[in-house]
């Protein structure tokens, strides 16, 4: 006979992307949650009635009702497993609970029922949450697209019905319906969800666009070159599902040894009952000894040895801005020996900033150049405009009104400011000028080589200067990287869809060791798995849709809470609610301290079990004393685990790195 276990580690009911009411409604919709809640309420009522001195019949009724509410489902599943010659660990707990009730210790049995019913309910919730993450991803791709017929007319079709070779039209503000190649038109496309680029990417004929990305101000005609099932978004769906399923099979350490332990308890209990009877022992004392053995050997204290430290660590982290979704995640964090970061929105703030202002020789000074450029961009909705306006506000510049504003998708904007014609846009603007000072080209090349975005300003048909835009590193990013290096023994790595220059500059600035740039979501997963094959336990930190597959594939995934995509928040195992990177080292240190408490608790619980079992086997262990020892060990390990609820434990974790 083999033994299988169907329980997954308990998940505390926290989900950062769902409101409290929505979360409660979704949990209550699960049958397992409703039965576990009923069992818990009945157990509490029985305990109150017993403490209040009510007649035994009253609290026995509550406890037995608790048995029925929380135990019928695992008992049924266990009986089905027996038909297949397997032993379900939950069935062992049901037998132990019934045995406890049979010798008068109904409280012990009811406690076991509540523990395992709650565990099963939280397993069901964890499974439902994984399905939600995939559904959220599918919502990114539009349901319909505008297809151009052979006669030039338009028709609205489901994106799933698009074939390779079809031509689709995407108007301003619409999501692109398929992976395609632009054949006409120009626009800026926000594809940060796929590539992680902080600024919309200019698209012209010959450029590729991805399904689910958002078109800017221009209209694009594009020819579909991948079927819907093979689009980048579809591949992300498949990657998230595959990685989530693989990770879901991970179990707590105690569950890995629980199987053999459970088989041993069953065999020993049966032997302790059958062998003495075979040699003529009396039935009642033999049954009493066997039931006492099953109670004192039951893994109740062992289960509590594991969960309170981990759940206390989860609660403490939550009070300090980190939501950890399950006990198994907290345990996995202890083994982290390599941290991998996404770039845009994770290590950086995710919004472009004006880093440098370079006036052309003989042209307006820095303040005047920035004033003219910001005034021209003021009517624009492009993210570039926001960066220029923010820089002008920071310098206290008063902006004049802009007239005759026009926007050319993929090139820039033009406007009349203080009677001068001002153009602001890509370096392609220089191609239309009669002459350009060579120093301007050198500045553009230097800015781009440094991983920054070059924005050219032209005033009255003459190059006036170059603005360098960059995505600024988050505060304390370098300090966090150094702390993680000291904690894990390896310098963190960077995986990004952005260009190599921007990634290299940020790596130098923050102390990142390994850099991989220009990656699509599937390539990020490949890099994560390569590290795992090399024996690394990878913690990945990201924020976007493009990070979701890697978050799912990593041993532990952490999402940025304030600006993280809905999918990243659902897929990740933990969330930095305030986007505070400095909480990462403290979180890993706290997880490692929780692991040490778990080990200490297992030693305590194991010692109690060993002493009580030995006493019962070689001597005569009175049942009340056996129950007291069993419950005493449960209380001790429970209180020991609750030590991590105190705020100073977080401070110690922060100081520990």
N, C-alpha and C positions, 0 to 999 in steps of 0.2 A: 504493500500500500504506500502511495506517495501522498505528500501533503501539499496543498496549494493555499495561498492566501490571497484574498481579493481586496483587502483593505489598503488604502493609500494613506499617507500621513495626513494628519488633520490640518485643514486650512482655516485660519481665523477669518471670520466673515468681513473681509475688507477688500474693496475694489475701487481704486481711485477714480475710475471713469464713470461710475454710476452713483447717483444720489442715494442718500440713506433710504428714502422711501422705495426707490426703484430696486435697490439691492435687496431690501427686506421682502418685497413682493416676489422677486425672482427666486429667492431662497424658499419662500413659503410655498411656491408652486411645485416644489419637489416633494414627492411622497416621503422620501427618506427623512427629509427635514421635519416634516409634520409629525411623523411617528417618533423621531428622536426628541422633539420638543414635548410631546405628550408623555414620554417615558420620564423625562427630566422633571416635569411638573408633578407627576405622580410620586416620584421618588422624594421630591421636596415635601410634598404633603404628608407622606408617610413618616419622614423624619421629624416634621413638626408635631405630628400626632403622637409619635413615640416620646419625644422630649416633653410634651405637655401632659404625659401620664394618661393618655386615652386608653381605653380597653384594647387589649392585644388584637382583638378581631378587627378593630378599625384600622390600625396601621399595617396589619398583615394584608388587609384588603387592598390598601393603596400600593403596597410593595408588589403584591401579586399582579395587580393591574399594570404596574410598571414592567413586570416580566413580560406580560402579554403584548404591551404596546411596543416595547423595544426589542423583544426577542423573537417574535414570530417570523420576521423576514430572514434574519440570519439562520434561524433554526430550519426554515424551509430550504434555504440555499444549501445548508450543511447536509440535509437529508438527500437532496439531489446529488450532491457531490459524493456521498457514500455509495450511491448507485453506480457511480463511475469509478469506484474503488480509490477515491481520494479523500483526504481528511482536511476539512475546512477548519481553519483556526478559530473562526467565530463559533463553530459548533462546539468546540472544546470549552469555550467560555459559557455557552448555554448549559452544557452538562455540569460545569463547575457551579454555576448559579443555582441550578436545580438541586444539586447535591447539597449546597449550603442551606437552601430552604428545607430540604428533607431532614436535616439534623437541627433545625431551629434557627439557623443564622441567615435569616432572610435578608437582612440589611446588606451583608457582604455580597450576596448574589445580585441584589438590585443595583448596587454600585457598579459591579462588572457590566451589567446590562446597559446602564446609562453610558459608561465609557465607550463601549463598542458601538452602540447605536449612534452616538454623536460622531464617532470616527467615520462610520458609513455615510452619514448625512453630509459631512464635509467633503468626503470623496466625491459624492454625486454633484455637489456644487462646483468642485474643481473641474470635473469633466464638462459640465455645462459652460463654464467660463471659457474653456479652450475652444468650444464650438462657437461661442460668441465672437472670439477674436478673429476666427476665419470669416464669419459672416460680415464683420466690420470691414474686413479687407475687400471682400467682394463688392461692397457698397461703393468703393472708390471708383470703379470703372462705370461709365455711364451705361444706361440700359439701351439707349437708342443713339443712332448716328444719322447724319444726312448723307445719303449716297447719291452720286450723280449718274443718271442714266446715260446711255449711249447718245440719246438725242439732246443731251444737255439739261434736261429737266431734273428736278430733285425729288427724292422720296425718303421718307423717314422709316428706317428699318431697325430691328433689334441688332445690337452689336454682335451677338452670337451668330447672326446670319451673314455677316460680312465675309467675303471670300478674298483670297489673295488676288490682287490685280484690281479690285474695286477702288474707285476714286471717291473720297469723302471730303465734304466741306465742313470746316470748323470755324464758327464765327467768334468774335471777341467775347471772352468770358466763359466760353463753353469748355467742357472737358473733351479731350481728344478720344475718339471712340475705338481706336485700334493702333497697334504699332504700324507705322507707315513712313513713307519717304515723301517729303514736300516736293511737289511739282510746280506749284505756282503760289505767289504771295509771300509776304514776309511778316513776321510777328516775333514777339518775345514770349517764350513759353516757360511757365513756372514748373520746373521738373525737379524741385527740391526733394519731393517725396521719393523719387527714384534715384537721383544721383547725389543729392545732398548739396548741390550748388546754392550758395546764398542768394545769388541774383538770378532773375529769369534769363534763360539762354536765348540769344537771337537765332531765329530759324529762317533759312532761305532755301530756295530750290536745291535739292540734293541732300538736305539735312534730314536726319531721322527724328521722328517724334514718337512718344510712347503713349499707350492707352492710359487714361486716368489722369494725365497731366493737364494743367489748366492753360488754355490759350490766353494771350494778352490782348492787345488792342487791334491787331491785324486779322485778316481773314486768310486762312490757309486751305489750299487744295493739296491733298496728299493721297498717294497710292498705297493701299494696304499691302504689306509685304510679309506679314505673319498671320496665320489664323488665330482666332480668339483664344483657343486652347493653348497656344504657344507664346502668347504675349508675355511681356515682362511681368505684368500684374498677375497673370495666371500662374506663372512660375513662382512668384512670391507666395501665392496661395498654397501651392503644392509644398513649397519649402517649409512654410509655417506649420502646415498640418503634419508633415513628416517629422520635423524636429520636435514639435509639441508631443506627438505620440511617443517618440523615443524617450523624452524627458519624463513623461508621465509614468513610465515603468520604474523610475528610480524610487527607492524606499528608504525609510529611516534605518539607521544602523541596527536598532533593536529589532526591527521587523525581519532583517536578514538572518538573525540567529533565532528568532522566535519560532520558526518552523520546526527545527530540530528539537528545540526545548519543548514545544507542545506535544510532539510525538513521544518524547521521553516521559512527560507527565502522564499521558494516557497509558502508556505501557506499564509504568511503575504503579499507577493506581490500580490497574487491572490485576497486576501481579500481587500487589499488597492485599487485594481482596480474595483472589482465587487461590493462591498458594496456601495461606493458612487454612482456608476451608477444606482444601484437599487433604490436609493433615489433621482434620477433625476439630478445628477451632470453631467456637460458637459464632453464629451469624451476626448478632447485634454488635458485639465489641469489634468484630472484624470489619463490618461495614462502617462503624464509627471511626475506626483508625484510618480506613481508606479515604473516607470523606474528609477527615481532618487533614490528611496528607494532601488531598487535592486542593483544599482551601489554602493551606500554608504555602504550597508550591505554586499556586496560581500566579500568573504574571501581572496581577493588579499593581503591585508596588513597582514592578519593573517598567510597566507602561508609564506610571506616574514619575518614575525616575527620569524618563526621557522628555515628556511633554512640558512640565512646568518650567524648566530652565529655558527651553526654546520659545515657548509662548510668552514667558516673561520678557525675554530679549526682544521678541516681536513688539510687545506692548511698549517697552522702553524706547525702542527705535522709532515707533510711531509718534511718541510724544516729542521726539526731536526731529521730526520732519522726514522720516524714512518709513514708507509702508512696505513691509515684507509680507508676501502673500501666503506663505505656508511655513510650517516647521521644517519640512524637508529642504526648503530654500535656505533657511537659517543654518541648517547643518551643512549644506553644500558650500556655503560661503566660507566655512572654516578651512576648506581645502584649497581655496583660491591661491594660485601661485603665479598668475599672469593676468593683468588687467588690460583690456583692449578698449580704446575709445573711438567713437565716431568723432568727426570734426565739427561740422556746422551745427550749431544749436546744442552741442554737448560740451566740448572743450571750449568752444567759442559761444558768443552771445546769439549768433544766428542772424544778426542784422548788420548790414554794411555801415561802416563809419569812414568819414574822411580822415585818412591818416596823414597825407602830405599834400601840400599845394605848391606847384612849381610854375611860376609865371615865366613866359617866354622872354628872352632878352628884349629890353626896351618896351615891354608891355606893362599893363597895370600891375600894382603890387599884389601880394597875397590876399589882403582883405578885399580889395576892389575886384579881383578875379573871382573870389568866392561869392561876393555880393551879386555880381552880374549873373553868374551861373545859377545861384539859388533862386534869384528872381525869375529867370527864364524857366526854371523847372517848377516853379510854384504851382502852376495849374495842373501839373502832371500827377498821375496816380502811380507812377513807376516807383519801385523801392529806392531807386537812385535819387529820386526827388526828395524822399524822406531823409536820406543821409545828408544831402546838401543843405536842406532846410535846418536840420539839427545842428550842423556845423556852424551855419550862419547865426543861429540863436545862441550857441555857446560863446560866440565871439561878440555878441551884442550888436550885430549888424542890422541896420534898418533896410528893408527890402522895398525897392520901388515897384510900381505896378508893371505887369507885363502885358503887352498888346500883340495882336496878330499871332497868337500861339498856334503852332501846328506840331504834330507828332508824326514821325516817320518810323514805323515799327522796325526794329532791328538796327536802326541808325541813331536816333536821338530825337531831340526837340529843338524847335527854333521859336524865337519870340523877339519882339522889339522892346528893349529896356533902355530908358533914358535916351530915346532917339537912336540907339545903336542896335544893329541886327546881331543877336546872340544865338549861336548854335552850341548845344551841349550834347555829346554823345560818344559813340565809339571812335577808336582811332581811324576808322574808315572815312571819317569826315575830312581827314588831311588829304585824301586822294583827290578831292575836288578843288583844292586850292592851287592857285597859280604858282606860288612858291612858299616853301616852309623852311624855317631855320633848321639846319641839321641837328641842333641841340634838342629840339622838340622831339624828333624821332628817337634820339638817344635816351631821352627821359622816358618815353613810352616803352622802349625796349627794356630799360632798367626796371621800371615799375612792374611790367609783366613777368620779367625773369624772377622778381622777388615774390611772385605769387599773389600780387595785388591786381585789382581791376583798374585799368587806365581809362580815364574819362577826359576827353579833349574838349576844350572851350575855344570857340572861334568867334571873334568879334569883328564885324564889318569885313568879312572875307579874309581875315588874317588870323593865324594861330596865336591865341592869347596865352595859352598855358595848358598844363596837364594837372588833373586831380587824381590822386592815388587813393582808391577805396580798399578797405580791408575789413574783414570780420574780426573783431577784437576778442582776444582770449578772455575767458571768465576770470573774475577776481579769484585769487588763491589757486589758480589752475596749476601753476608751477610748484607751489607748496604741496598741493595734493599729489602731484606726480612724484615728487621727492619722497613723500610719506609712504606712498604705495610701493615705491621701489625698495625702501627700507623694510617694509612689512612683508613683501612677497619674495624679496631677493632677486627680482627681475624688473628691468625698466619697462613701463607700460608701452604698448604698441598703438599705432594709429591706423585705422581703416576708414577710408573716405572715398566718396565719389567725386570729390573736388579735384582740381588740377594739382600736379606734383609740386609746382612752385609754392602754392599757398600751403599745402600740407607740410612741405619741408621747412618753411619759415616758422610755422606754428610749432613744429617739433623742436626746432632749435630754441625757440622762445620758452617752451615749457619743460624741456628736458626729456621729451619722448625719445625712446630708443629706436624702434622699428617703424617704418612708414610704408604704407601701401596706398597709392592714390589712383584715381580714375576707376574705381571699382563699382560694378553693378551689384545689386543685392545678392545674386547667386555667388558672385566672386567673393563677397564678404563671408558668406557661409563656408566657402572652400578654404579661406584663410583660417577661420576659426577651427575647422575640422583638422586642418594640417597641424595646428598647435596641439590639438587634443591627441592626434596620433603620435605626436612627439612626447606624450606623457604629461602635457600641461593641463591644469584645471583652470579653465578660462572664465573670467567674469567680463562681460561686455557691457559697455555703457553707451546708450544711443537715445535718439529722440524721434526719428522719422519713420515713415512707412518703409523706406528702403532699409532700415535697420531691423525691421521686425523678424525676418528669417534668421538673421545672425543672433538676435536676442533669444529666439527660440532654440537655436542650435547650441549656444554656449552653455556651459555648466550652470551658470547663473547670469541672468540678464537684468540690467538696471536701466530704467527709463527716466528721463527728465520730466518732472511733473507739470511745470507751469506751461511750457510750450510744446510738450511732446504730443505727437499725433495720437489719436484715439487708439489706433491699432498697436502702436508701440506700448502704450500704457496697459493695454489688455494682455499683450504677449509677454511683457517683462515679468520677472519674478519679484522685483522690488521697484519702488518708485521714490526718487528724490523729490519730495513734494515742493520744496522751495528752490530746487535747482542748485542746491549747495553741494558742490563737489567735495568740500572738506569733510562731509559726513561719510564719504566712502571708507576712508581708513578706519574711522571710528566704528563703522558697521562691521567691518571684517574683524576688528579686534574684539568687539562685543560677541560676535558669533563664536570666535575661538574660546572666549571665556565661558560661554554657554556650553560648549562642547566639554570643557574641563569639568563643569558642574554635572553634566550628564554622566561622565565617567565616574565621578565621585559618588553620585547617586546609585549607579549600577553596582558599585562595590558595596555600598551600604545595603541595598536591597538584596543583593546576592548573599551577603553575609547572614542577614536575617533568615533568608530562605534556607540556606545551608544548615544553620543552627537548628531551626525549627524542624526541618525535614529529618535531620540526624536524630534529634530528640524523639520524634515520632517513630522512627524506624527501630532505634536501639533501646528505647525506653518507653515510658508512657507519658505522652504529652496531653495534659488535660485540655479539652476542647476550648474552654474559656481563655486559657493561657495562650493557646495557639492562635485564636482569633485576635487576642490583644497584641500578640507579637506581630501578627500580619498587619493589623491596622496601624500599630505603632510605627512600623517601617514605612507604611504608606504616608503617614503624617510627617515623618522626619524628612523623607525625600521630597515631599511636596513643599514643605516650608523651606528647605534648602534651595529648591529651584526658584522660589519666589523672591530670593534675595536680589535678583536682577531687576526687580521692579523699582528699586530705589534709584533716584536721579544720579547719585554719585557713581553708579556703575557706568553710566554714559561718560561722565568726566574721566573716569579711570580708563575707559576704552580709548577716549581721545588722547589721553596722555601716553597710553601704551604704545602708540605708533610713533 
